[in-house]
Amino acid sequence: MTTNAYVAFLVIGVALVMLDGLIIYQSGKRYLRGSHGDPAAGASMTWLVTVLFHLATLGVLALLSTVDIGGSDLPGVVGRLGVLLLVLAVAHAITLSVLSRIRGEQEAEAVINRPRRVEPEQQGTTVTPVPGQDGRYPAASPSIEQRAPYTTP
């Protein structure tokens, strides 16, 4: 492969990686902001995941540029770009799954840290419990005919 084809592949590859990383960063920031976590923490986590995406895919791009695919200049560049697009798709899917996991953890933490509603203490018994049922809130009221809990037919 000539120097012009090599440089063209690297320029197109870097542009694709940067564009995909920008899309991941912008949408990931909004995605994590929509969860119940801290927006600043969500933005920094998105930044870290995006940097990892860039480093990994640029490393694959550098390795892919050294592999001999195709005979002449144009088929070689097109072949390498095809492989790069497949690698970008896999890296994009992995990055989205990482962002999804972070959001799930943020939502779980928000549920755990949510203040619990305290029920006001009631004065006395709300209803008179049926003989045989424990507690202040019986599960079923007795039937009129049999004076026993309801049964299913």
Secondary structure, DSSP 8 states (H G I E B T S, - for coil): --HHHHHHHHHHHHHHHHHHHHHHHHHHHHHHHTSSS-HHHHHHHHHHHHHHHHHHHHHHHHHHHHS--SSSHHHHHHHHHHHHHHHHHHHHHHHHHHHHHHHHHHHHHHHHHS--------SS-SS---TT--SSS-SS-B-TTTSSB----
